[in-house]
Amino acid sequence: MDVQKGTGRPTVGVSVQQGHCCDALVDTGSDITIMSKGFYNGVCENSGEGLRPHTLIPCSLTVTDFFGIPVILAATTEVNISIGGMSFKHLVYINEEMRMPMLIGLDCLQRLDARISCTSGQLFARVRKPKPYKPRHDTGGRLTVASLSRGDAISNSPPLSKPPGRPPELMSQIEKVIDLADALTNEVERDQLRQLLLKYQDFLSLDSLDCGLTTIHEVRIPTRPDAPPSFVRQYKIPLASIEPVQEIIDSLLANGVIRPCNSTYSAPLWPVLKPNGKWRLTIDYRQLNKQVPLSRWPMARLEQELPRVKDAKYFSTLDIASGFWTIPVHESDQHKLAFSFANRQYTFTRCPFGYSNSPAEFNIFLDKACPDARERGTLIYVDDIFVRKRTLDGSARSCWCKDFSRQSFLGVCNFSRQFVEHYAEIARPLTNLLKKDVPFEWTEQQQQAMDDLKAALRSAPCLALPDCDKEFHLE
């Protein structure tokens, strides 16, 4: 039989409905046999009167794949399958997203009374009419040998770092993303995005501590050899922050982001109250930063990267959750990141915020993880990944938040102020609201300023990014 080459997966040649052939994956870990919707449609087109799309029987079966991700199978049907000298009718389930044409499960292998030799890479099946849906136990019969491609698919697969299934609140977060995606104009596109997010749900973060840990890069802290350990006494902090800070430290300890230590280095801790009323933990590493040479890694400049997306229509932004914390610090340098709180000393095991070279280290890591990102049209800026598309297809969609603050809006406008005539005058009603001790009052004047800025950003010369293939006019 034909063998699929170069995949590292065991496959066997299969004929469906007397003539429609494919290389099917042999999966002894699957209880059922699955066929892709695309391959099924191709079989329907060439099977005469025997098979039609309407012969699918609706069902609702949820299975989990190798990584524990749930997969919904919504239809099933019976087809004629031929493997070697065996032909029989068998029940298959239809998967709309499966890339391979067919997966031969344990149910089909049992009907063949199949034996697989891992040493020779061969499958042995008995050429007899099988009993429906029951394994064979007799010892007679002639054997037919079907060749299998043998590879190290299991050893090359990524490890299962999380238990199967995700918390139920994940679905509510996915629905929030879909509701904010204004680029989706109908329910079909919304459902495509929903299925995409479910497919890659293991990559979605539910909170700041739900982050990964890379093994391809480690942070080093090359302090000057003649520099003494940097030590700064702890500042006095607000009493209201003590309990929340302790809760944050306990969470960081439980997730391995920090650990207890005894170090000659120490940096002061300072809690910052966020607008939502919660506290953020910051460490003042200014003294340590003076002892470390600043990294010269070339950082991306947004004004130079944006012209590359001039012909794109849809943009997706992927914000890496707690990106710095995904990078481990080399064990021999961890003591240099020490800080103290409540008469105890801790240090970071992950790349911390506040360390001067953290942004550069993170971009070095991303360059290792995505070496061909630029060639594929993906922009990486600090900890954000921008994916551009000309059409709305099965990739990630653009999600625009409808609610934004004054600072965020003016920040976007300020980036293009050099192209907006009389920008300062137009934006003055909004910038005045940012001044100290100025009460927030939204009047027709502020609304008109916002509308004028939006119109200016949508019109020439801000209508599009520069196209280097066209003529430029100097004014």
BELVENKA-V820105 format. One record per residue. RES is the residue in three letters. BURIAL is b if it has 24 or more other C-alpha atoms within 12 Angstrom, else e. Layout:
<<RES | BURIAL> <RES | BURIAL>>
This chain:
<<MET | b> <ASP | e> <VAL | b> <GLN | b> <LYS | e> <GLY | e> <THR | e> <GLY | e> <ARG | b> <PRO | b> <THR | b> <VAL | b> <GLY | b> <VAL | b> <SER | b> <VAL | b> <GLN | b> <GLN | b> <GLY | e> <HIS | b> <CYS | b> <CYS | b> <ASP | b> <ALA | b> <LEU | b> <VAL | b> <ASP | b> <THR | e> <GLY | e> <SER | e> <ASP | e> <ILE | b> <THR | b> <ILE | b> <MET | b> <SER | b> <LYS | b> <GLY | e> <PHE | b> <TYR | b> <ASN | b> <GLY | e> <VAL | b> <CYS | b> <GLU | e> <ASN | e> <SER | e> <GLY | e> <GLU | e> <GLY | e> <LEU | e> <ARG | e> <PRO | b> <HIS | e> <THR | e> <LEU | b> <ILE | e> <PRO | e> <CYS | e> <SER | e> <LEU | e> <THR | e> <VAL | b> <THR | e> <ASP | e> <PHE | e> <PHE | b> <GLY | e> <ILE | b> <PRO | e> <VAL | b> <ILE | b> <LEU | b> <ALA | b> <ALA | b> <THR | b> <THR | b> <GLU | b> <VAL | b> <ASN | b> <ILE | b> <SER | b> <ILE | b> <GLY | b> <GLY | b> <MET | b> <SER | b> <PHE | b> <LYS | b> <HIS | b> <LEU | b> <VAL | b> <TYR | b> <ILE | b> <ASN | b> <GLU | b> <GLU | b> <MET | b> <ARG | e> <MET | b> <PRO | b> <MET | b> <LEU | b> <ILE | b> <GLY | b> <LEU | b> <ASP | b> <CYS | b> <LEU | b> <GLN | b> <ARG | b> <LEU | b> <ASP | b> <ALA | b> <ARG | b> <ILE | b> <SER | e> <CYS | e> <THR | e> <SER | e> <GLY | e> <GLN | b> <LEU | b> <PHE | b> <ALA | b> <ARG | b> <VAL | b> <ARG | b> <LYS | e> <PRO | b> <LYS | e> <PRO | e> <TYR | e> <LYS | e> <PRO | e> <ARG | b> <HIS | e> <ASP | e> <THR | e> <GLY | e> <GLY | e> <ARG | e> <LEU | e> <THR | e> <VAL | b> <ALA | b> <SER | b> <LEU | b> <SER | b> <ARG | b> <GLY | e> <ASP | e> <ALA | e> <ILE | e> <SER | e> <ASN | e> <SER | e> <PRO | e> <PRO | e> <LEU | e> <SER | e> <LYS | e> <PRO | e> <PRO | e> <GLY | b> <ARG | b> <PRO | e> <PRO | e> <GLU | e> <LEU | e> <MET | e> <SER | e> <GLN | e> <ILE | b> <GLU | e> <LYS | e> <VAL | b> <ILE | b> <ASP | b> <LEU | e> <ALA | b> <ASP | e> <ALA | b> <LEU | b> <THR | e> <ASN | e> <GLU | e> <VAL | e> <GLU | b> <ARG | b> <ASP | e> <GLN | b> <LEU | b> <ARG | b> <GLN | b> <LEU | b> <LEU | b> <LEU | b> <LYS | b> <TYR | b> <GLN | b> <ASP | b> <PHE | e> <LEU | b> <SER | b> <LEU | e> <ASP | e> <SER | e> <LEU | b> <ASP | b> <CYS | b> <GLY | b> <LEU | b> <THR | e> <THR | e> <ILE | e> <HIS | b> <GLU | b> <VAL | b> <ARG | b> <ILE | b> <PRO | b> <THR | b> <ARG | e> <PRO | e> <ASP | e> <ALA | e> <PRO | e> <PRO | b> <SER | b> <PHE | b> <VAL | e> <ARG | e> <GLN | e> <TYR | e> <LYS | e> <ILE | e> <PRO | e> <LEU | e> <ALA | e> <SER | b> <ILE | e> <GLU | e> <PRO | e> <VAL | b> <GLN | b> <GLU | e> <ILE | b> <ILE | b> <ASP | e> <SER | e> <LEU | b> <LEU | e> <ALA | e> <ASN | e> <GLY | b> <VAL | b> <ILE | b> <ARG | b> <PRO | b> <CYS | b> <ASN | e> <SER | b> <THR | e> <TYR | b> <SER | b> <ALA | b> <PRO | b> <LEU | b> <TRP | b> <PRO | b> <VAL | e> <LEU | e> <LYS | e> <PRO | e> <ASN | e> <GLY | e> <LYS | e> <TRP | b> <ARG | b> <LEU | b> <THR | b> <ILE | b> <ASP | b> <TYR | b> <ARG | e> <GLN | b> <LEU | b> <ASN | b> <LYS | e> <GLN | b> <VAL | b> <PRO | e> <LEU | e> <SER | e> <ARG | e> <TRP | e> <PRO | e> <MET | b> <ALA | e> <ARG | e> <LEU | e> <GLU | e> <GLN | e> <GLU | e> <LEU | b> <PRO | e> <ARG | b> <VAL | b> <LYS | e> <ASP | e> <ALA | e> <LYS | e> <TYR | b> <PHE | b> <SER | b> <THR | b> <LEU | b> <ASP | e> <ILE | b> <ALA | e> <SER | b> <GLY | b> <PHE | b> <TRP | b> <THR | b> <ILE | b> <PRO | b> <VAL | b> <HIS | e> <GLU | e> <SER | e> <ASP | b> <GLN | b> <HIS | b> <LYS | b> <LEU | b> <ALA | b> <PHE | b> <SER | b> <PHE | b> <ALA | e> <ASN | e> <ARG | e> <GLN | b> <TYR | b> <THR | b> <PHE | b> <THR | b> <ARG | b> <CYS | b> <PRO | b> <PHE | b> <GLY | b> <TYR | b> <SER | b> <ASN | b> <SER | b> <PRO | b> <ALA | b> <GLU | b> <PHE | b> <ASN | b> <ILE | b> <PHE | b> <LEU | b> <ASP | b> <LYS | e> <ALA | e> <CYS | e> <PRO | e> <ASP | e> <ALA | e> <ARG | e> <GLU | e> <ARG | e> <GLY | b> <THR | b> <LEU | b> <ILE | b> <TYR | b> <VAL | b> <ASP | b> <ASP | b> <ILE | b> <PHE | b> <VAL | b> <ARG | b> <LYS | b> <ARG | e> <THR | e> <LEU | b> <ASP | e> <GLY | e> <SER | b> <ALA | b> <ARG | b> <SER | b> <CYS | b> <TRP | e> <CYS | e> <LYS | e> <ASP | e> <PHE | e> <SER | e> <ARG | b> <GLN | e> <SER | e> <PHE | b> <LEU | b> <GLY | e> <VAL | e> <CYS | b> <ASN | b> <PHE | e> <SER | b> <ARG | e> <GLN | e> <PHE | e> <VAL | b> <GLU | e> <HIS | e> <TYR | b> <ALA | e> <GLU | e> <ILE | b> <ALA | b> <ARG | e> <PRO | b> <LEU | b> <THR | b> <ASN | b> <LEU | e> <LEU | e> <LYS | e> <LYS | e> <ASP | e> <VAL | e> <PRO | e> <PHE | e> <GLU | e> <TRP | e> <THR | e> <GLU | e> <GLN | e> <GLN | e> <GLN | e> <GLN | e> <ALA | b> <MET | b> <ASP | e> <ASP | b> <LEU | b> <LYS | b> <ALA | e> <ALA | b> <LEU | b> <ARG | e> <SER | e> <ALA | e> <PRO | e> <CYS | e> <LEU | e> <ALA | e> <LEU | b> <PRO | e> <ASP | e> <CYS | e> <ASP | e> <LYS | e> <GLU | e> <PHE | e> <HIS | e> <LEU | e> <GLU | e>>
